[in-house]
Amino acid sequence: MSFTPAYGSFIQFYAWFTVVLILSLMIGIWLAVKSGDKYTVEDASSHAEEFGGIISESHGNLTTFLIVTYVIILVWTCVYFWVHWDEFVHLF
């Protein structure tokens, strides 16, 4: 395979994609770890209800990690519907 400008742009795209993916994973891991810092074991115990000692249901505030995850999923869904709108038009 010879090196062409098209091949160079292909490599450049995937190199930047890899960098963005690694950085976003690092930010996601950092948010997941930092979100639990302020939530102690006592908080978890006071906000939990047990049902027969088997199932535990927890109540409390949303963490920053979950809020960021929900926003990313919402944006991804909107972009997906915008790009693929012609596939869904006949449903309405």
PDB file as gemmi writes it, atoms N, CA and C in Angstrom:
CRYST1    1.000    1.000    1.000  90.00  90.00  90.00 P 1                      
ATOM      1  N   MET A   1       0.835  -1.161   0.000  1.00  0.00           N  
ATOM      2  CA  MET A   1       0.000   0.000   0.000  1.00  0.00           C  
ATOM      3  C   MET A   1       0.887   1.233   0.000  1.00  0.00           C  
ATOM      4  N   SER A   2       0.630   2.107  -0.917  1.00  0.00           N  
ATOM      5  CA  SER A   2       1.415   3.330  -0.991  1.00  0.00           C  
ATOM      6  C   SER A   2       0.760   4.422  -0.161  1.00  0.00           C  
ATOM      7  N   PHE A   3       1.602   5.306   0.295  1.00  0.00           N  
ATOM      8  CA  PHE A   3       1.118   6.405   1.119  1.00  0.00           C  
ATOM      9  C   PHE A   3       0.539   7.497   0.240  1.00  0.00           C  
ATOM     10  N   THR A   4      -0.733   7.807   0.425  1.00  0.00           N  
ATOM     11  CA  THR A   4      -1.405   8.851  -0.346  1.00  0.00           C  
ATOM     12  C   THR A   4      -1.973   9.891   0.619  1.00  0.00           C  
ATOM     13  N   PRO A   5      -2.330  11.072   0.114  1.00  0.00           N  
ATOM     14  CA  PRO A   5      -2.946  12.060   1.003  1.00  0.00           C  
ATOM     15  C   PRO A   5      -4.243  11.559   1.651  1.00  0.00           C  
ATOM     16  N   ALA A   6      -5.008  10.771   0.927  1.00  0.00           N  
ATOM     17  CA  ALA A   6      -6.237  10.223   1.504  1.00  0.00           C  
ATOM     18  C   ALA A   6      -5.914   9.281   2.666  1.00  0.00           C  
ATOM     19  N   TYR A   7      -4.866   8.485   2.495  1.00  0.00           N  
ATOM     20  CA  TYR A   7      -4.444   7.574   3.562  1.00  0.00           C  
ATOM     21  C   TYR A   7      -3.918   8.367   4.758  1.00  0.00           C  
ATOM     22  N   GLY A   8      -3.226   9.464   4.484  1.00  0.00           N  
ATOM     23  CA  GLY A   8      -2.726  10.311   5.562  1.00  0.00           C  
ATOM     24  C   GLY A   8      -3.855  10.943   6.362  1.00  0.00           C  
ATOM     25  N   SER A   9      -4.908  11.398   5.698  1.00  0.00           N  
ATOM     26  CA  SER A   9      -6.040  11.978   6.426  1.00  0.00           C  
ATOM     27  C   SER A   9      -6.793  10.905   7.205  1.00  0.00           C  
ATOM     28  N   PHE A  10      -6.817   9.685   6.672  1.00  0.00           N  
ATOM     29  CA  PHE A  10      -7.425   8.552   7.376  1.00  0.00           C  
ATOM     30  C   PHE A  10      -6.677   8.291   8.677  1.00  0.00           C  
ATOM     31  N   ILE A  11      -5.360   8.265   8.612  1.00  0.00           N  
ATOM     32  CA  ILE A  11      -4.535   8.034   9.802  1.00  0.00           C  
ATOM     33  C   ILE A  11      -4.715   9.187  10.790  1.00  0.00           C  
ATOM     34  N   GLN A  12      -4.725  10.420  10.290  1.00  0.00           N  
ATOM     35  CA  GLN A  12      -4.877  11.575  11.155  1.00  0.00           C  
ATOM     36  C   GLN A  12      -6.228  11.549  11.873  1.00  0.00           C  
ATOM     37  N   PHE A  13      -7.297  11.205  11.169  1.00  0.00           N  
ATOM     38  CA  PHE A  13      -8.612  11.128  11.790  1.00  0.00           C  
ATOM     39  C   PHE A  13      -8.625  10.112  12.925  1.00  0.00           C  
ATOM     40  N   TYR A  14      -8.111   8.916  12.686  1.00  0.00           N  
ATOM     41  CA  TYR A  14      -8.140   7.879  13.711  1.00  0.00           C  
ATOM     42  C   TYR A  14      -7.164   8.148  14.840  1.00  0.00           C  
ATOM     43  N   ALA A  15      -6.086   8.872  14.568  1.00  0.00           N  
ATOM     44  CA  ALA A  15      -5.174   9.260  15.642  1.00  0.00           C  
ATOM     45  C   ALA A  15      -5.883  10.240  16.584  1.00  0.00           C  
ATOM     46  N   TRP A  16      -6.556  11.259  16.032  1.00  0.00           N  
ATOM     47  CA  TRP A  16      -7.296  12.204  16.866  1.00  0.00           C  
ATOM     48  C   TRP A  16      -8.471  11.525  17.562  1.00  0.00           C  
ATOM     49  N   PHE A  17      -9.134  10.614  16.879  1.00  0.00           N  
ATOM     50  CA  PHE A  17     -10.232   9.870  17.482  1.00  0.00           C  
ATOM     51  C   PHE A  17      -9.739   9.077  18.688  1.00  0.00           C  
ATOM     52  N   THR A  18      -8.567   8.457  18.559  1.00  0.00           N  
ATOM     53  CA  THR A  18      -7.992   7.690  19.657  1.00  0.00           C  
ATOM     54  C   THR A  18      -7.637   8.602  20.828  1.00  0.00           C  
ATOM     55  N   VAL A  19      -7.061   9.757  20.545  1.00  0.00           N  
ATOM     56  CA  VAL A  19      -6.713  10.703  21.615  1.00  0.00           C  
ATOM     57  C   VAL A  19      -7.965  11.184  22.339  1.00  0.00           C  
ATOM     58  N   VAL A  20      -9.002  11.537  21.589  1.00  0.00           N  
ATOM     59  CA  VAL A  20     -10.257  12.002  22.203  1.00  0.00           C  
ATOM     60  C   VAL A  20     -10.899  10.885  23.008  1.00  0.00           C  
ATOM     61  N   LEU A  21     -10.866   9.667  22.504  1.00  0.00           N  
ATOM     62  CA  LEU A  21     -11.438   8.532  23.225  1.00  0.00           C  
ATOM     63  C   LEU A  21     -10.707   8.296  24.539  1.00  0.00           C  
ATOM     64  N   ILE A  22      -9.396   8.312  24.517  1.00  0.00           N  
ATOM     65  CA  ILE A  22      -8.612   8.096  25.738  1.00  0.00           C  
ATOM     66  C   ILE A  22      -8.865   9.214  26.744  1.00  0.00           C  
ATOM     67  N   LEU A  23      -8.886  10.460  26.277  1.00  0.00           N  
ATOM     68  CA  LEU A  23      -9.142  11.581  27.190  1.00  0.00           C  
ATOM     69  C   LEU A  23     -10.547  11.514  27.784  1.00  0.00           C  
ATOM     70  N   SER A  24     -11.539  11.168  26.968  1.00  0.00           N  
ATOM     71  CA  SER A  24     -12.908  11.084  27.492  1.00  0.00           C  
ATOM     72  C   SER A  24     -13.047   9.933  28.486  1.00  0.00           C  
ATOM     73  N   LEU A  25     -12.361   8.829  28.250  1.00  0.00           N  
ATOM     74  CA  LEU A  25     -12.385   7.731  29.219  1.00  0.00           C  
ATOM     75  C   LEU A  25     -11.726   8.143  30.529  1.00  0.00           C  
ATOM     76  N   MET A  26     -10.618   8.872  30.435  1.00  0.00           N  
ATOM     77  CA  MET A  26      -9.944   9.341  31.646  1.00  0.00           C  
ATOM     78  C   MET A  26     -10.826  10.311  32.422  1.00  0.00           C  
ATOM     79  N   ILE A  27     -11.514  11.219  31.733  1.00  0.00           N  
ATOM     80  CA  ILE A  27     -12.422  12.157  32.398  1.00  0.00           C  
ATOM     81  C   ILE A  27     -13.588  11.399  33.021  1.00  0.00           C  
ATOM     82  N   GLY A  28     -14.125  10.415  32.310  1.00  0.00           N  
ATOM     83  CA  GLY A  28     -15.226   9.616  32.853  1.00  0.00           C  
ATOM     84  C   GLY A  28     -14.820   8.845  34.101  1.00  0.00           C  
ATOM     85  N   ILE A  29     -13.638   8.252  34.077  1.00  0.00           N  
ATOM     86  CA  ILE A  29     -13.156   7.523  35.256  1.00  0.00           C  
ATOM     87  C   ILE A  29     -12.932   8.483  36.416  1.00  0.00           C  
ATOM     88  N   TRP A  30     -12.350   9.661  36.112  1.00  0.00           N  
ATOM     89  CA  TRP A  30     -12.120  10.648  37.167  1.00  0.00           C  
ATOM     90  C   TRP A  30     -13.437  11.112  37.780  1.00  0.00           C  
ATOM     91  N   LEU A  31     -14.446  11.365  36.942  1.00  0.00           N  
ATOM     92  CA  LEU A  31     -15.753  11.778  37.462  1.00  0.00           C  
ATOM     93  C   LEU A  31     -16.385  10.677  38.307  1.00  0.00           C  
ATOM     94  N   ALA A  32     -16.247   9.434  37.870  1.00  0.00           N  
ATOM     95  CA  ALA A  32     -16.824   8.322  38.625  1.00  0.00           C  
ATOM     96  C   ALA A  32     -16.156   8.185  39.990  1.00  0.00           C  
ATOM     97  N   VAL A  33     -14.840   8.365  40.029  1.00  0.00           N  
ATOM     98  CA  VAL A  33     -14.117   8.239  41.297  1.00  0.00           C  
ATOM     99  C   VAL A  33     -14.412   9.432  42.200  1.00  0.00           C  
ATOM    100  N   LYS A  34     -14.397  10.642  41.654  1.00  0.00           N  
ATOM    101  CA  LYS A  34     -14.618  11.841  42.462  1.00  0.00           C  
ATOM    102  C   LYS A  34     -16.062  11.966  42.934  1.00  0.00           C  
ATOM    103  N   SER A  35     -17.014  11.391  42.220  1.00  0.00           N  
ATOM    104  CA  SER A  35     -18.415  11.511  42.612  1.00  0.00           C  
ATOM    105  C   SER A  35     -18.700  10.786  43.920  1.00  0.00           C  
ATOM    106  N   GLY A  36     -17.918   9.778  44.236  1.00  0.00           N  
ATOM    107  CA  GLY A  36     -18.138   9.027  45.460  1.00  0.00           C  
ATOM    108  C   GLY A  36     -17.405   9.579  46.663  1.00  0.00           C  
ATOM    109  N   ASP A  37     -16.609  10.623  46.500  1.00  0.00           N  
ATOM    110  CA  ASP A  37     -15.831  11.164  47.613  1.00  0.00           C  
ATOM    111  C   ASP A  37     -16.700  11.722  48.730  1.00  0.00           C  
ATOM    112  N   LYS A  38     -17.783  12.391  48.391  1.00  0.00           N  
ATOM    113  CA  LYS A  38     -18.600  13.060  49.392  1.00  0.00           C  
ATOM    114  C   LYS A  38     -19.709  12.153  49.929  1.00  0.00           C  
ATOM    115  N   TYR A  39     -19.821  10.956  49.420  1.00  0.00           N  
ATOM    116  CA  TYR A  39     -20.894  10.048  49.815  1.00  0.00           C  
ATOM    117  C   TYR A  39     -20.300   8.958  50.693  1.00  0.00           C  
ATOM    118  N   THR A  40     -20.461   9.096  52.004  1.00  0.00           N  
ATOM    119  CA  THR A  40     -19.833   8.176  52.949  1.00  0.00           C  
ATOM    120  C   THR A  40     -20.666   6.900  53.102  1.00  0.00           C  
ATOM    121  N   VAL A  41     -20.111   5.952  53.821  1.00  0.00           N  
ATOM    122  CA  VAL A  41     -20.814   4.704  54.095  1.00  0.00           C  
ATOM    123  C   VAL A  41     -22.044   4.974  54.956  1.00  0.00           C  
ATOM    124  N   GLU A  42     -21.932   5.919  55.880  1.00  0.00           N  
ATOM    125  CA  GLU A  42     -23.078   6.276  56.726  1.00  0.00           C  
ATOM    126  C   GLU A  42     -24.208   6.875  55.885  1.00  0.00           C  
ATOM    127  N   ASP A  43     -23.851   7.705  54.894  1.00  0.00           N  
ATOM    128  CA  ASP A  43     -24.869   8.260  53.994  1.00  0.00           C  
ATOM    129  C   ASP A  43     -25.566   7.156  53.218  1.00  0.00           C  
ATOM    130  N   ALA A  44     -24.776   6.201  52.733  1.00  0.00           N  
ATOM    131  CA  ALA A  44     -25.359   5.094  51.979  1.00  0.00           C  
ATOM    132  C   ALA A  44     -26.302   4.279  52.857  1.00  0.00           C  
ATOM    133  N   SER A  45     -25.917   4.057  54.099  1.00  0.00           N  
ATOM    134  CA  SER A  45     -26.773   3.285  55.010  1.00  0.00           C  
ATOM    135  C   SER A  45     -28.048   4.035  55.362  1.00  0.00           C  
ATOM    136  N   SER A  46     -27.937   5.357  55.546  1.00  0.00           N  
ATOM    137  CA  SER A  46     -29.126   6.110  55.925  1.00  0.00           C  
ATOM    138  C   SER A  46     -30.082   6.330  54.755  1.00  0.00           C  
ATOM    139  N   HIS A  47     -29.589   6.224  53.535  1.00  0.00           N  
ATOM    140  CA  HIS A  47     -30.431   6.431  52.357  1.00  0.00           C  
ATOM    141  C   HIS A  47     -30.887   5.127  51.712  1.00  0.00           C  
ATOM    142  N   ALA A  48     -30.676   4.018  52.367  1.00  0.00           N  
ATOM    143  CA  ALA A  48     -31.008   2.726  51.765  1.00  0.00           C  
ATOM    144  C   ALA A  48     -32.154   2.059  52.518  1.00  0.00           C  
ATOM    145  N   GLU A  49     -32.942   1.323  51.782  1.00  0.00           N  
ATOM    146  CA  GLU A  49     -34.003   0.498  52.359  1.00  0.00           C  
ATOM    147  C   GLU A  49     -33.754  -0.942  51.936  1.00  0.00           C  
ATOM    148  N   GLU A  50     -33.840  -1.851  52.888  1.00  0.00           N  
ATOM    149  CA  GLU A  50     -33.630  -3.258  52.567  1.00  0.00           C  
ATOM    150  C   GLU A  50     -34.970  -3.976  52.553  1.00  0.00           C  
ATOM    151  N   PHE A  51     -35.074  -4.916  51.640  1.00  0.00           N  
ATOM    152  CA  PHE A  51     -36.280  -5.716  51.502  1.00  0.00           C  
ATOM    153  C   PHE A  51     -35.911  -7.179  51.712  1.00  0.00           C  
ATOM    154  N   GLY A  52     -36.156  -7.694  52.895  1.00  0.00           N  
ATOM    155  CA  GLY A  52     -35.866  -9.086  53.201  1.00  0.00           C  
ATOM    156  C   GLY A  52     -34.382  -9.395  53.273  1.00  0.00           C  
ATOM    157  N   GLY A  53     -33.548  -8.392  53.402  1.00  0.00           N  
ATOM    158  CA  GLY A  53     -32.107  -8.626  53.483  1.00  0.00           C  
ATOM    159  C   GLY A  53     -31.481  -9.023  52.161  1.00  0.00           C  
ATOM    160  N   ILE A  54     -32.263  -9.022  51.082  1.00  0.00           N  
ATOM    161  CA  ILE A  54     -31.750  -9.458  49.790  1.00  0.00           C  
ATOM    162  C   ILE A  54     -31.573  -8.285  48.831  1.00  0.00           C  
ATOM    163  N   ILE A  55     -32.615  -7.456  48.733  1.00  0.00           N  
ATOM    164  CA  ILE A  55     -32.603  -6.338  47.792  1.00  0.00           C  
ATOM    165  C   ILE A  55     -32.435  -5.048  48.581  1.00  0.00           C  
ATOM    166  N   SER A  56     -31.577  -4.185  48.112  1.00  0.00           N  
ATOM    167  CA  SER A  56     -31.378  -2.897  48.757  1.00  0.00           C  
ATOM    168  C   SER A  56     -31.678  -1.796  47.757  1.00  0.00           C  
ATOM    169  N   GLU A  57     -32.523  -0.844  48.161  1.00  0.00           N  
ATOM    170  CA  GLU A  57     -32.858   0.277  47.297  1.00  0.00           C  
ATOM    171  C   GLU A  57     -32.263   1.528  47.921  1.00  0.00           C  
ATOM    172  N   SER A  58     -31.549   2.292  47.126  1.00  0.00           N  
ATOM    173  CA  SER A  58     -30.863   3.458  47.655  1.00  0.00           C  
ATOM    174  C   SER A  58     -31.512   4.741  47.153  1.00  0.00           C  
ATOM    175  N   HIS A  59     -31.494   5.754  47.988  1.00  0.00           N  
ATOM    176  CA  HIS A  59     -32.028   7.063  47.654  1.00  0.00           C  
ATOM    177  C   HIS A  59     -30.930   8.089  47.914  1.00  0.00           C  
ATOM    178  N   GLY A  60     -30.853   9.077  47.086  1.00  0.00           N  
ATOM    179  CA  GLY A  60     -29.864  10.128  47.308  1.00  0.00           C  
ATOM    180  C   GLY A  60     -29.749  11.015  46.090  1.00  0.00           C  
ATOM    181  N   ASN A  61     -28.817  11.933  46.145  1.00  0.00           N  
ATOM    182  CA  ASN A  61     -28.599  12.864  45.053  1.00  0.00           C  
ATOM    183  C   ASN A  61     -27.922  12.193  43.870  1.00  0.00           C  
ATOM    184  N   LEU A  62     -28.137  12.765  42.687  1.00  0.00           N  
ATOM    185  CA  LEU A  62     -27.417  12.293  41.503  1.00  0.00           C  
ATOM    186  C   LEU A  62     -25.975  12.780  41.568  1.00  0.00           C  
ATOM    187  N   THR A  63     -25.062  11.926  41.192  1.00  0.00           N  
ATOM    188  CA  THR A  63     -23.659  12.314  41.181  1.00  0.00           C  
ATOM    189  C   THR A  63     -23.333  13.036  39.887  1.00  0.00           C  
ATOM    190  N   THR A  64     -22.217  13.727  39.882  1.00  0.00           N  
ATOM    191  CA  THR A  64     -21.772  14.443  38.687  1.00  0.00           C  
ATOM    192  C   THR A  64     -21.550  13.473  37.535  1.00  0.00           C  
ATOM    193  N   PHE A  65     -21.021  12.298  37.839  1.00  0.00           N  
ATOM    194  CA  PHE A  65     -20.785  11.284  36.812  1.00  0.00           C  
ATOM    195  C   PHE A  65     -22.087  10.911  36.109  1.00  0.00           C  
ATOM    196  N   LEU A  66     -23.156  10.690  36.885  1.00  0.00           N  
ATOM    197  CA  LEU A  66     -24.436  10.318  36.277  1.00  0.00           C  
ATOM    198  C   LEU A  66     -25.025  11.454  35.463  1.00  0.00           C  
ATOM    199  N   ILE A  67     -24.918  12.678  35.950  1.00  0.00           N  
ATOM    200  CA  ILE A  67     -25.445  13.815  35.201  1.00  0.00           C  
ATOM    201  C   ILE A  67     -24.720  13.960  33.868  1.00  0.00           C  
ATOM    202  N   VAL A  68     -23.387  13.859  33.880  1.00  0.00           N  
ATOM    203  CA  VAL A  68     -22.608  13.958  32.637  1.00  0.00           C  
ATOM    204  C   VAL A  68     -22.967  12.809  31.705  1.00  0.00           C  
ATOM    205  N   THR A  69     -23.135  11.606  32.251  1.00  0.00           N  
ATOM    206  CA  THR A  69     -23.497  10.450  31.427  1.00  0.00           C  
ATOM    207  C   THR A  69     -24.865  10.646  30.787  1.00  0.00           C  
ATOM    208  N   TYR A  70     -25.828  11.143  31.544  1.00  0.00           N  
ATOM    209  CA  TYR A  70     -27.166  11.387  30.990  1.00  0.00           C  
ATOM    210  C   TYR A  70     -27.129  12.443  29.886  1.00  0.00           C  
ATOM    211  N   VAL A  71     -26.334  13.489  30.078  1.00  0.00           N  
ATOM    212  CA  VAL A  71     -26.225  14.538  29.057  1.00  0.00           C  
ATOM    213  C   VAL A  71     -25.599  13.974  27.790  1.00  0.00           C  
ATOM    214  N   ILE A  72     -24.554  13.167  27.930  1.00  0.00           N  
ATOM    215  CA  ILE A  72     -23.905  12.562  26.758  1.00  0.00           C  
ATOM    216  C   ILE A  72     -24.881  11.658  26.013  1.00  0.00           C  
ATOM    217  N   ILE A  73     -25.650  10.863  26.740  1.00  0.00           N  
ATOM    218  CA  ILE A  73     -26.621   9.974  26.095  1.00  0.00           C  
ATOM    219  C   ILE A  73     -27.708  10.785  25.388  1.00  0.00           C  
ATOM    220  N   LEU A  74     -28.170  11.872  26.006  1.00  0.00           N  
ATOM    221  CA  LEU A  74     -29.182  12.725  25.394  1.00  0.00           C  
ATOM    222  C   LEU A  74     -28.659  13.375  24.114  1.00  0.00           C  
ATOM    223  N   VAL A  75     -27.444  13.896  24.156  1.00  0.00           N  
ATOM    224  CA  VAL A  75     -26.846  14.511  22.960  1.00  0.00           C  
ATOM    225  C   VAL A  75     -26.659  13.472  21.867  1.00  0.00           C  
ATOM    226  N   TRP A  76     -26.168  12.288  22.233  1.00  0.00           N  
ATOM    227  CA  TRP A  76     -25.960  11.218  21.259  1.00  0.00           C  
ATOM    228  C   TRP A  76     -27.283  10.836  20.601  1.00  0.00           C  
ATOM    229  N   THR A  77     -28.353  10.741  21.382  1.00  0.00           N  
ATOM    230  CA  THR A  77     -29.663  10.391  20.840  1.00  0.00           C  
ATOM    231  C   THR A  77     -30.167  11.453  19.878  1.00  0.00           C  
ATOM    232  N   CYS A  78     -30.020  12.714  20.249  1.00  0.00           N  
ATOM    233  CA  CYS A  78     -30.462  13.805  19.366  1.00  0.00           C  
ATOM    234  C   CYS A  78     -29.685  13.813  18.059  1.00  0.00           C  
ATOM    235  N   VAL A  79     -28.374  13.641  18.125  1.00  0.00           N  
ATOM    236  CA  VAL A  79     -27.558  13.610  16.910  1.00  0.00           C  
ATOM    237  C   VAL A  79     -27.937  12.407  16.054  1.00  0.00           C  
ATOM    238  N   TYR A  80     -28.170  11.262  16.675  1.00  0.00           N  
ATOM    239  CA  TYR A  80     -28.536  10.067  15.926  1.00  0.00           C  
ATOM    240  C   TYR A  80     -29.858  10.279  15.176  1.00  0.00           C  
ATOM    241  N   PHE A  81     -30.864  10.833  15.885  1.00  0.00           N  
ATOM    242  CA  PHE A  81     -32.138  11.083  15.223  1.00  0.00           C  
ATOM    243  C   PHE A  81     -32.013  12.127  14.124  1.00  0.00           C  
ATOM    244  N   TRP A  82     -31.185  13.116  14.316  1.00  0.00           N  
ATOM    245  CA  TRP A  82     -30.993  14.149  13.299  1.00  0.00           C  
ATOM    246  C   TRP A  82     -30.343  13.557  12.045  1.00  0.00           C  
ATOM    247  N   VAL A  83     -29.323  12.711  12.239  1.00  0.00           N  
ATOM    248  CA  VAL A  83     -28.624  12.116  11.095  1.00  0.00           C  
ATOM    249  C   VAL A  83     -29.503  11.098  10.376  1.00  0.00           C  
ATOM    250  N   HIS A  84     -30.277  10.334  11.135  1.00  0.00           N  
ATOM    251  CA  HIS A  84     -31.079   9.251  10.558  1.00  0.00           C  
ATOM    252  C   HIS A  84     -32.568   9.610  10.483  1.00  0.00           C  
ATOM    253  N   TRP A  85     -32.907  10.893  10.415  1.00  0.00           N  
ATOM    254  CA  TRP A  85     -34.303  11.314  10.436  1.00  0.00           C  
ATOM    255  C   TRP A  85     -35.104  10.716   9.283  1.00  0.00           C  
ATOM    256  N   ASP A  86     -34.484  10.578   8.103  1.00  0.00           N  
ATOM    257  CA  ASP A  86     -35.230  10.050   6.952  1.00  0.00           C  
ATOM    258  C   ASP A  86     -35.673   8.602   7.166  1.00  0.00           C  
ATOM    259  N   GLU A  87     -35.040   7.889   8.073  1.00  0.00           N  
ATOM    260  CA  GLU A  87     -35.451   6.523   8.383  1.00  0.00           C  
ATOM    261  C   GLU A  87     -36.669   6.488   9.312  1.00  0.00           C  
ATOM    262  N   PHE A  88     -36.892   7.572  10.064  1.00  0.00           N  
ATOM    263  CA  PHE A  88     -37.981   7.600  11.041  1.00  0.00           C  
ATOM    264  C   PHE A  88     -39.182   8.414  10.608  1.00  0.00           C  
ATOM    265  N   VAL A  89     -39.078   9.134   9.493  1.00  0.00           N  
ATOM    266  CA  VAL A  89     -40.158  10.015   9.037  1.00  0.00           C  
ATOM    267  C   VAL A  89     -41.443   9.230   8.791  1.00  0.00           C  
ATOM    268  N   HIS A  90     -41.336   8.042   8.209  1.00  0.00           N  
ATOM    269  CA  HIS A  90     -42.542   7.282   7.878  1.00  0.00           C  
ATOM    270  C   HIS A  90     -43.283   6.781   9.121  1.00  0.00           C  
ATOM    271  N   LEU A  91     -42.693   6.834  10.311  1.00  0.00           N  
ATOM    272  CA  LEU A  91     -43.372   6.410  11.519  1.00  0.00           C  
ATOM    273  C   LEU A  91     -44.372   7.461  12.008  1.00  0.00           C  
ATOM    274  N   PHE A  92     -44.180   8.693  11.598  1.00  0.00           N  
ATOM    275  CA  PHE A  92     -45.067   9.778  12.052  1.00  0.00           C  
ATOM    276  C   PHE A  92     -46.048  10.039  10.993  1.00  0.00           C  
TER     277      PHE A  92                                                      
END                                                                             
